[in-house]
Amino acid sequence: MKKILSIILLAVAILTFAFNPPALADAAGGAKIFKANCNACHLGGKNVVQANKTLQKDALEKYGMNSVAAIVTQVTKGKNAMPAFKSRLTDEQIHNVAEYVLKQSEKGWT
């Protein structure tokens, strides 16, 4: 009986997440956060500090920044001229910005 109940609960959990995936990122929310925190240096996917390190798809690929995890790390910890945003943004906001940056790079920042 316990085994059947365990199987049923597991099936319910799997179906719940399969048909209603948790909202892990909000790219629209990321756009607002990007505009408020990143536009000064990265307006339109550019980079006013280091012109060759843009947020364009090819540059993200060239510098190994073409994943949510890589962007989250960069935004969280900062690097070189880029400041760390961990004290200014929540983990969720940083994740949303990373999703937004990747989506925009795919669209060519249009």
mmCIF file of the C-alpha atoms, coordinates in Angstrom:
data_MODEL
# 
_entry.id   MODEL 
# 
loop_
_atom_site.group_PDB 
_atom_site.id 
_atom_site.type_symbol 
_atom_site.label_atom_id 
_atom_site.label_alt_id 
_atom_site.label_comp_id 
_atom_site.label_asym_id 
_atom_site.label_entity_id 
_atom_site.label_seq_id 
_atom_site.pdbx_PDB_ins_code 
_atom_site.Cartn_x 
_atom_site.Cartn_y 
_atom_site.Cartn_z 
_atom_site.occupancy 
_atom_site.B_iso_or_equiv 
_atom_site.pdbx_formal_charge 
_atom_site.auth_seq_id 
_atom_site.auth_comp_id 
_atom_site.auth_asym_id 
_atom_site.auth_atom_id 
_atom_site.pdbx_PDB_model_num 
ATOM 1   C CA . MET A 1 1   ? 0.000  0.000  0.000   1.00 0.00 ? 1   MET A CA 1 
ATOM 2   C CA . LYS A 1 2   ? 2.801  2.421  0.874   1.00 0.00 ? 2   LYS A CA 1 
ATOM 3   C CA . LYS A 1 3   ? 4.517  1.665  -2.417  1.00 0.00 ? 3   LYS A CA 1 
ATOM 4   C CA . ILE A 1 4   ? 1.363  2.417  -4.419  1.00 0.00 ? 4   ILE A CA 1 
ATOM 5   C CA . LEU A 1 5   ? 0.837  5.667  -2.501  1.00 0.00 ? 5   LEU A CA 1 
ATOM 6   C CA . SER A 1 6   ? 4.460  6.674  -3.139  1.00 0.00 ? 6   SER A CA 1 
ATOM 7   C CA . ILE A 1 7   ? 4.089  6.000  -6.857  1.00 0.00 ? 7   ILE A CA 1 
ATOM 8   C CA . ILE A 1 8   ? 0.880  8.026  -7.022  1.00 0.00 ? 8   ILE A CA 1 
ATOM 9   C CA . LEU A 1 9   ? 2.456  10.974 -5.189  1.00 0.00 ? 9   LEU A CA 1 
ATOM 10  C CA . LEU A 1 10  ? 5.501  10.851 -7.442  1.00 0.00 ? 10  LEU A CA 1 
ATOM 11  C CA . ALA A 1 11  ? 3.285  10.787 -10.543 1.00 0.00 ? 11  ALA A CA 1 
ATOM 12  C CA . VAL A 1 12  ? 1.285  13.778 -9.283  1.00 0.00 ? 12  VAL A CA 1 
ATOM 13  C CA . ALA A 1 13  ? 4.493  15.727 -8.606  1.00 0.00 ? 13  ALA A CA 1 
ATOM 14  C CA . ILE A 1 14  ? 5.895  14.948 -12.054 1.00 0.00 ? 14  ILE A CA 1 
ATOM 15  C CA . LEU A 1 15  ? 2.660  15.888 -13.810 1.00 0.00 ? 15  LEU A CA 1 
ATOM 16  C CA . THR A 1 16  ? 2.343  19.084 -11.802 1.00 0.00 ? 16  THR A CA 1 
ATOM 17  C CA . PHE A 1 17  ? 5.770  20.330 -12.880 1.00 0.00 ? 17  PHE A CA 1 
ATOM 18  C CA . ALA A 1 18  ? 5.455  18.984 -16.411 1.00 0.00 ? 18  ALA A CA 1 
ATOM 19  C CA . PHE A 1 19  ? 2.280  20.931 -17.130 1.00 0.00 ? 19  PHE A CA 1 
ATOM 20  C CA . ASN A 1 20  ? 2.893  23.895 -14.829 1.00 0.00 ? 20  ASN A CA 1 
ATOM 21  C CA . PRO A 1 21  ? 6.641  24.552 -14.787 1.00 0.00 ? 21  PRO A CA 1 
ATOM 22  C CA . PRO A 1 22  ? 7.725  26.897 -12.002 1.00 0.00 ? 22  PRO A CA 1 
ATOM 23  C CA . ALA A 1 23  ? 8.396  30.470 -13.071 1.00 0.00 ? 23  ALA A CA 1 
ATOM 24  C CA . LEU A 1 24  ? 12.155 30.554 -12.732 1.00 0.00 ? 24  LEU A CA 1 
ATOM 25  C CA . ALA A 1 25  ? 12.721 33.738 -14.672 1.00 0.00 ? 25  ALA A CA 1 
ATOM 26  C CA . ASP A 1 26  ? 10.818 36.751 -15.842 1.00 0.00 ? 26  ASP A CA 1 
ATOM 27  C CA . ALA A 1 27  ? 12.472 38.326 -18.864 1.00 0.00 ? 27  ALA A CA 1 
ATOM 28  C CA . ALA A 1 28  ? 9.951  41.190 -18.884 1.00 0.00 ? 28  ALA A CA 1 
ATOM 29  C CA . GLY A 1 29  ? 10.853 41.983 -15.287 1.00 0.00 ? 29  GLY A CA 1 
ATOM 30  C CA . GLY A 1 30  ? 14.482 41.640 -16.334 1.00 0.00 ? 30  GLY A CA 1 
ATOM 31  C CA . ALA A 1 31  ? 13.970 44.390 -18.903 1.00 0.00 ? 31  ALA A CA 1 
ATOM 32  C CA . LYS A 1 32  ? 12.887 46.850 -16.209 1.00 0.00 ? 32  LYS A CA 1 
ATOM 33  C CA . ILE A 1 33  ? 15.795 45.895 -13.969 1.00 0.00 ? 33  ILE A CA 1 
ATOM 34  C CA . PHE A 1 34  ? 18.213 46.157 -16.908 1.00 0.00 ? 34  PHE A CA 1 
ATOM 35  C CA . LYS A 1 35  ? 16.954 49.631 -17.790 1.00 0.00 ? 35  LYS A CA 1 
ATOM 36  C CA . ALA A 1 36  ? 17.320 50.808 -14.202 1.00 0.00 ? 36  ALA A CA 1 
ATOM 37  C CA . ASN A 1 37  ? 20.741 49.285 -13.513 1.00 0.00 ? 37  ASN A CA 1 
ATOM 38  C CA . CYS A 1 38  ? 22.563 48.392 -16.728 1.00 0.00 ? 38  CYS A CA 1 
ATOM 39  C CA . ASN A 1 39  ? 21.566 50.901 -19.408 1.00 0.00 ? 39  ASN A CA 1 
ATOM 40  C CA . ALA A 1 40  ? 24.208 53.421 -18.360 1.00 0.00 ? 40  ALA A CA 1 
ATOM 41  C CA . CYS A 1 41  ? 26.932 51.134 -19.729 1.00 0.00 ? 41  CYS A CA 1 
ATOM 42  C CA . HIS A 1 42  ? 25.013 48.646 -21.885 1.00 0.00 ? 42  HIS A CA 1 
ATOM 43  C CA . LEU A 1 43  ? 22.343 50.647 -23.712 1.00 0.00 ? 43  LEU A CA 1 
ATOM 44  C CA . GLY A 1 44  ? 21.204 48.660 -26.747 1.00 0.00 ? 44  GLY A CA 1 
ATOM 45  C CA . GLY A 1 45  ? 23.551 45.792 -25.917 1.00 0.00 ? 45  GLY A CA 1 
ATOM 46  C CA . LYS A 1 46  ? 26.656 47.911 -26.300 1.00 0.00 ? 46  LYS A CA 1 
ATOM 47  C CA . ASN A 1 47  ? 29.465 48.460 -23.783 1.00 0.00 ? 47  ASN A CA 1 
ATOM 48  C CA . VAL A 1 48  ? 30.662 52.032 -23.248 1.00 0.00 ? 48  VAL A CA 1 
ATOM 49  C CA . VAL A 1 49  ? 33.578 50.948 -21.033 1.00 0.00 ? 49  VAL A CA 1 
ATOM 50  C CA . GLN A 1 50  ? 35.041 48.146 -23.180 1.00 0.00 ? 50  GLN A CA 1 
ATOM 51  C CA . ALA A 1 51  ? 33.630 48.542 -26.670 1.00 0.00 ? 51  ALA A CA 1 
ATOM 52  C CA . ASN A 1 52  ? 34.569 45.025 -27.826 1.00 0.00 ? 52  ASN A CA 1 
ATOM 53  C CA . LYS A 1 53  ? 32.807 43.292 -24.916 1.00 0.00 ? 53  LYS A CA 1 
ATOM 54  C CA . THR A 1 54  ? 29.224 43.986 -25.924 1.00 0.00 ? 54  THR A CA 1 
ATOM 55  C CA . LEU A 1 55  ? 26.112 42.019 -25.084 1.00 0.00 ? 55  LEU A CA 1 
ATOM 56  C CA . GLN A 1 56  ? 25.693 40.956 -28.695 1.00 0.00 ? 56  GLN A CA 1 
ATOM 57  C CA . LYS A 1 57  ? 25.356 37.224 -29.323 1.00 0.00 ? 57  LYS A CA 1 
ATOM 58  C CA . ASP A 1 58  ? 28.749 36.822 -30.987 1.00 0.00 ? 58  ASP A CA 1 
ATOM 59  C CA . ALA A 1 59  ? 30.573 38.665 -28.194 1.00 0.00 ? 59  ALA A CA 1 
ATOM 60  C CA . LEU A 1 60  ? 28.769 36.692 -25.494 1.00 0.00 ? 60  LEU A CA 1 
ATOM 61  C CA . GLU A 1 61  ? 29.845 33.481 -27.240 1.00 0.00 ? 61  GLU A CA 1 
ATOM 62  C CA . LYS A 1 62  ? 33.419 34.698 -27.748 1.00 0.00 ? 62  LYS A CA 1 
ATOM 63  C CA . TYR A 1 63  ? 33.874 35.521 -24.067 1.00 0.00 ? 63  TYR A CA 1 
ATOM 64  C CA . GLY A 1 64  ? 32.001 32.489 -22.695 1.00 0.00 ? 64  GLY A CA 1 
ATOM 65  C CA . MET A 1 65  ? 29.084 34.566 -21.445 1.00 0.00 ? 65  MET A CA 1 
ATOM 66  C CA . ASN A 1 66  ? 26.348 32.899 -23.515 1.00 0.00 ? 66  ASN A CA 1 
ATOM 67  C CA . SER A 1 67  ? 24.535 31.168 -20.667 1.00 0.00 ? 67  SER A CA 1 
ATOM 68  C CA . VAL A 1 68  ? 22.314 32.276 -17.826 1.00 0.00 ? 68  VAL A CA 1 
ATOM 69  C CA . ALA A 1 69  ? 24.799 30.860 -15.308 1.00 0.00 ? 69  ALA A CA 1 
ATOM 70  C CA . ALA A 1 70  ? 27.725 32.824 -16.739 1.00 0.00 ? 70  ALA A CA 1 
ATOM 71  C CA . ILE A 1 71  ? 25.781 36.085 -16.841 1.00 0.00 ? 71  ILE A CA 1 
ATOM 72  C CA . VAL A 1 72  ? 24.440 35.539 -13.322 1.00 0.00 ? 72  VAL A CA 1 
ATOM 73  C CA . THR A 1 73  ? 28.005 35.068 -12.057 1.00 0.00 ? 73  THR A CA 1 
ATOM 74  C CA . GLN A 1 74  ? 29.228 38.197 -13.848 1.00 0.00 ? 74  GLN A CA 1 
ATOM 75  C CA . VAL A 1 75  ? 26.365 40.354 -12.570 1.00 0.00 ? 75  VAL A CA 1 
ATOM 76  C CA . THR A 1 76  ? 26.571 38.928 -9.048  1.00 0.00 ? 76  THR A CA 1 
ATOM 77  C CA . LYS A 1 77  ? 30.327 39.146 -8.551  1.00 0.00 ? 77  LYS A CA 1 
ATOM 78  C CA . GLY A 1 78  ? 31.348 41.780 -11.090 1.00 0.00 ? 78  GLY A CA 1 
ATOM 79  C CA . LYS A 1 79  ? 34.636 41.642 -12.981 1.00 0.00 ? 79  LYS A CA 1 
ATOM 80  C CA . ASN A 1 80  ? 37.167 44.206 -14.136 1.00 0.00 ? 80  ASN A CA 1 
ATOM 81  C CA . ALA A 1 81  ? 35.284 47.479 -14.735 1.00 0.00 ? 81  ALA A CA 1 
ATOM 82  C CA . MET A 1 82  ? 31.882 45.935 -14.039 1.00 0.00 ? 82  MET A CA 1 
ATOM 83  C CA . PRO A 1 83  ? 30.742 46.298 -10.429 1.00 0.00 ? 83  PRO A CA 1 
ATOM 84  C CA . ALA A 1 84  ? 29.112 43.510 -8.449  1.00 0.00 ? 84  ALA A CA 1 
ATOM 85  C CA . PHE A 1 85  ? 25.346 43.867 -8.150  1.00 0.00 ? 85  PHE A CA 1 
ATOM 86  C CA . LYS A 1 86  ? 24.821 41.298 -5.360  1.00 0.00 ? 86  LYS A CA 1 
ATOM 87  C CA . SER A 1 87  ? 24.240 44.044 -2.795  1.00 0.00 ? 87  SER A CA 1 
ATOM 88  C CA . ARG A 1 88  ? 21.830 45.955 -5.069  1.00 0.00 ? 88  ARG A CA 1 
ATOM 89  C CA . LEU A 1 89  ? 19.743 43.193 -6.647  1.00 0.00 ? 89  LEU A CA 1 
ATOM 90  C CA . THR A 1 90  ? 18.146 40.004 -5.384  1.00 0.00 ? 90  THR A CA 1 
ATOM 91  C CA . ASP A 1 91  ? 19.112 36.618 -6.807  1.00 0.00 ? 91  ASP A CA 1 
ATOM 92  C CA . GLU A 1 92  ? 15.778 36.537 -8.643  1.00 0.00 ? 92  GLU A CA 1 
ATOM 93  C CA . GLN A 1 93  ? 16.353 39.964 -10.185 1.00 0.00 ? 93  GLN A CA 1 
ATOM 94  C CA . ILE A 1 94  ? 19.837 38.967 -11.327 1.00 0.00 ? 94  ILE A CA 1 
ATOM 95  C CA . HIS A 1 95  ? 18.457 35.783 -12.870 1.00 0.00 ? 95  HIS A CA 1 
ATOM 96  C CA . ASN A 1 96  ? 15.745 37.793 -14.642 1.00 0.00 ? 96  ASN A CA 1 
ATOM 97  C CA . VAL A 1 97  ? 18.352 40.188 -16.051 1.00 0.00 ? 97  VAL A CA 1 
ATOM 98  C CA . ALA A 1 98  ? 20.404 37.248 -17.317 1.00 0.00 ? 98  ALA A CA 1 
ATOM 99  C CA . GLU A 1 99  ? 17.350 35.806 -19.082 1.00 0.00 ? 99  GLU A CA 1 
ATOM 100 C CA . TYR A 1 100 ? 16.615 39.207 -20.592 1.00 0.00 ? 100 TYR A CA 1 
ATOM 101 C CA . VAL A 1 101 ? 20.186 39.676 -21.843 1.00 0.00 ? 101 VAL A CA 1 
ATOM 102 C CA . LEU A 1 102 ? 20.200 36.271 -23.536 1.00 0.00 ? 102 LEU A CA 1 
ATOM 103 C CA . LYS A 1 103 ? 16.813 36.861 -25.173 1.00 0.00 ? 103 LYS A CA 1 
ATOM 104 C CA . GLN A 1 104 ? 17.893 40.281 -26.409 1.00 0.00 ? 104 GLN A CA 1 
ATOM 105 C CA . SER A 1 105 ? 21.170 38.934 -27.758 1.00 0.00 ? 105 SER A CA 1 
ATOM 106 C CA . GLU A 1 106 ? 19.224 36.320 -29.736 1.00 0.00 ? 106 GLU A CA 1 
ATOM 107 C CA . LYS A 1 107 ? 17.044 39.101 -31.212 1.00 0.00 ? 107 LYS A CA 1 
ATOM 108 C CA . GLY A 1 108 ? 19.996 41.371 -31.967 1.00 0.00 ? 108 GLY A CA 1 
ATOM 109 C CA . TRP A 1 109 ? 18.915 43.925 -29.340 1.00 0.00 ? 109 TRP A CA 1 
ATOM 110 C CA . THR A 1 110 ? 16.020 45.178 -31.473 1.00 0.00 ? 110 THR A CA 1 
# 
